[in-house]
Every structure is written in structure tokens, then in C-alpha cells.
Amino acid sequence: MCLLIETIKVFDKKLFNINFHNQRFNKTRTELFNSNNFININDVIKFPDNLDKGLYKCRILYNEKIRNVEFFPYQMKNIKSLKIVFSDNIDYSYKYNDRKEINNLYAKRGNCDDILIVKNSIITDTSFCNIVFYDGKKWVTPSTPLLKGTKREKYLKEKIITESDISVNNLKYFSKAMLINAFLDFDVYRTIPIENII
């Protein structure tokens, strides 16, 4: 079976949103490998002595147990436009290291910065983020994401966002969108106009 990854935000040698990463990481190990021994990522991660202060991506490669841990400097992508692409067969319900299907769809983005994946007529995710939409009153995220991101779960629990089925035809009811992931927080000043979703 393919290896999986867990990607965690690190700033000044501190792990962020670790409770939600622990939940997804251990839930995946239980469901795919029947591993019932809980691993606290916070207890396992050791920062290299030469890791400078600043923003890093901690990348954990694992199956039933952790196979490798790496740290990379993180640079934010500036996403201003999305190309709608369709795939009714794509499955990324677990955060697999193999992203071939997503990469093949990403190659169809044309002049846009990223893609917005539609499965069975319902909007899911971009190539690397969950997405939320603003309808003038509230922020709504698709209830059928390809992957339930840790930040998405956090904001749902905190009732900052709600979830609902969103079809392509529903996009006209929203004015803007926002991308969220382990590194991208909820920020009303970082949005994509709905007309930039093509």
C-alpha cells in the first residue's frame, strides 16, 4: 500500500494545530493498517539542531509507523485564479504520498494559478487546499472534500465556517472564495473573486 504523508506547519520550532494532525494521522493508521497504538506526533518530532527560526513544512512519511521526517522552508503560493476541472473517479480520502491523479488534473490549469476539482458535479478541493465560499452572510465549505484538512476541521469545530454541497451552478450565489490548509489561515483579506474561478 502507498505511503502517506502528514504536513505540519512549523514556526520558530513550534508545531501548529497538532491536535488535529494527531487525530487524522492516528485515524488513518487505524483505518488502513489496524494500528491501535496512539502516536503523539509532538512527542516524536525532533527538530534538527541546524533548523533556523522561521516558517517550515514538517513532512512526515508513514504507514503503520513513521518512516521519515523532513523539514523544508515554506514559501506561500499566491493563488489568484482557479480553473474548474472534472474527475468523477478521483479518490484522495487519505493523504497519500502518491498524488499522480491530482497532478494530472493540475496540468490542465491553463493560465490559472491552480485548479478547482469537481467530482460528480459537486465541488471538492483545489490541488493542495480546502476551499470556502462567502455568500454575503457566512463562509461555506463543500461537504464532500477530497481530503478533510486539519484546518478545515478546526474551523468547522469553531463554527467559523459551515459545510454544504456546492455544485458548479451554485457558484453564482457566492462573491468570493478562500483557500485554507495547514499554512493558510482563515483571513478575509486573502480571497479570490468568484469571477476568477473559470
C-alpha positions in Angstrom: 0.0 0.0 0.0 1.2 3.5 -0.8 2.8 5.6 1.9 1.0 8.5 3.4 2.1 12.0 4.5 1.2 14.4 7.2 2.3 18.0 6.6 2.6 20.3 9.6 3.2 24.0 9.9 6.4 24.8 11.9 7.2 28.4 13.0 10.2 29.1 15.2 10.4 25.4 16.1 6.8 25.1 17.2 4.3 22.7 15.7 0.9 24.2 14.9 -2.6 22.6 15.0 -1.1 19.5 16.4 -4.2 18.0 18.0 -6.0 17.9 14.6 -2.9 16.4 12.9 -2.7 13.8 15.6 -6.4 12.9 15.1 -6.0 12.5 11.3 -2.7 10.7 11.5 -3.8 8.1 14.0 -7.3 7.7 12.4 -5.6 6.9 9.1 -3.2 4.4 10.8 -6.2 2.7 12.4 -8.4 2.5 9.3 -5.7 1.5 6.8 -3.3 -0.6 9.0 -5.3 -1.6 12.0 -2.7 0.2 14.2 -4.3 0.9 17.5 -1.3 2.3 19.4 -1.8 6.1 19.6 1.3 8.1 18.5 1.6 11.6 19.7 3.4 13.4 16.9 4.5 16.1 19.3 6.5 13.5 21.3 8.1 12.0 18.2 9.3 15.1 16.2 12.8 16.2 17.0 13.9 19.4 15.4 17.4 19.4 13.8 20.0 21.5 15.5 20.6 23.4 12.3 16.9 24.3 11.8 16.7 28.1 11.8 13.9 30.2 13.1 11.1 31.0 10.6 8.4 29.1 8.7 9.0 25.5 7.8 7.0 22.5 6.5 7.4 19.3 8.6 6.7 16.4 6.3 6.0 13.0 8.0 6.1 9.9 5.7 4.3 7.0 7.3 2.3 3.8 7.0 1.6 1.8 10.2 4.5 3.7 11.7 6.6 6.8 10.9 9.1 6.1 8.2 10.7 9.5 7.7 10.5 13.1 8.9 11.8 16.0 6.9 11.8 19.8 7.2 11.6 22.3 4.3 11.5 26.1 4.2 8.0 27.1 3.3 7.0 29.7 0.8 3.4 30.8 0.3 1.9 30.4 -3.1 0.0 33.5 -4.4 -3.2 32.0 -5.8 -5.4 34.5 -7.6 -7.3 32.3 -10.1 -8.7 28.7 -10.3 -9.6 26.5 -13.3 -12.5 24.2 -12.8 -11.6 20.6 -13.8 -13.7 17.5 -13.7 -13.0 14.0 -12.4 -15.7 11.6 -11.2 -13.2 8.8 -10.3 -10.6 10.7 -8.2 -10.2 9.4 -4.7 -7.9 11.2 -2.2 -9.8 10.5 1.1 -6.4 9.7 2.7 -3.4 12.0 2.4 -1.4 9.6 0.1 2.2 10.4 -0.9 1.2 9.4 -4.4 -0.6 12.5 -5.9 -0.5 11.3 -9.6 -4.2 11.8 -10.1 -4.2 15.3 -8.7 -1.0 16.2 -10.6 -2.6 15.1 -13.9 -5.6 17.4 -13.2 -3.3 20.3 -12.1 -1.6 20.1 -15.6 -4.9 21.2 -17.1 -4.9 24.5 -15.2 -4.0 26.5 -18.3 -3.2 30.1 -17.4 -4.8 29.8 -14.0 -2.8 29.5 -10.8 -4.5 26.4 -9.5 -7.4 24.1 -10.1 -10.8 23.5 -8.5 -11.8 19.9 -8.7 -15.4 18.9 -9.4 -16.5 15.3 -8.7 -19.9 14.1 -9.7 -21.0 17.7 -10.3 -20.0 18.7 -6.7 -17.1 21.0 -5.9 -14.4 19.4 -3.7 -10.9 21.0 -3.3 -8.1 22.7 -5.1 -4.9 20.8 -5.8 -3.5 21.5 -2.3 -6.2 23.3 -0.3 -9.7 23.0 1.0 -11.9 25.9 -0.1 -14.6 28.1 1.5 -17.0 30.4 -0.2 -18.7 33.6 1.0 -22.4 34.1 0.3 -22.7 37.6 1.8 -23.5 36.3 5.3 -21.5 33.2 6.0 -18.5 31.2 4.8 -19.4 27.7 3.4 -17.1 24.8 2.6 -18.0 21.9 0.4 -19.3 19.0 2.5 -17.6 16.5 0.1 -13.9 17.4 0.1 -11.4 15.1 -1.4 -9.5 15.3 1.9 -10.7 16.6 5.2 -7.9 19.1 6.0 -6.9 19.7 9.6 -7.6 23.5 9.3 -11.0 22.8 7.8 -11.8 20.5 10.7 -10.6 23.2 13.2 -12.8 26.0 11.6 -15.8 23.7 11.4 -15.5 22.8 15.1 -15.1 26.5 16.0 -18.2 27.3 13.8 -16.2 29.9 11.8 -17.3 28.0 8.6 -20.2 25.7 7.8 -20.5 23.0 5.2 -22.9 22.2 2.4 -23.0 20.5 -1.0 -21.9 23.1 -3.6 -22.3 22.5 -7.3 -20.7 24.5 -10.1 -24.1 26.1 -10.7 -24.2 27.3 -7.1 -21.0 29.4 -7.6 -23.2 32.3 -8.8 -24.6 32.7 -5.2 -21.1 33.4 -3.8 -19.0 36.6 -4.2 -15.6 35.2 -3.2 -13.6 32.2 -2.1 -10.7 31.5 0.2 -8.2 28.7 0.4 -7.3 27.1 3.7 -4.7 24.5 4.6 -2.2 23.8 7.4 -0.4 27.0 6.4 -3.2 29.2 5.2 -5.4 30.5 8.0 -8.9 32.0 7.7 -8.2 35.5 6.5 -10.9 37.7 4.9 -8.1 39.8 3.3 -6.8 36.8 1.3 -9.7 35.9 -1.0 -10.3 35.1 -4.7 -13.1 36.9 -6.5 -15.7 34.4 -7.7 -15.2 35.6 -11.3 -11.6 34.4 -11.1 -12.9 30.8 -11.0 -13.1 29.8 -14.6 
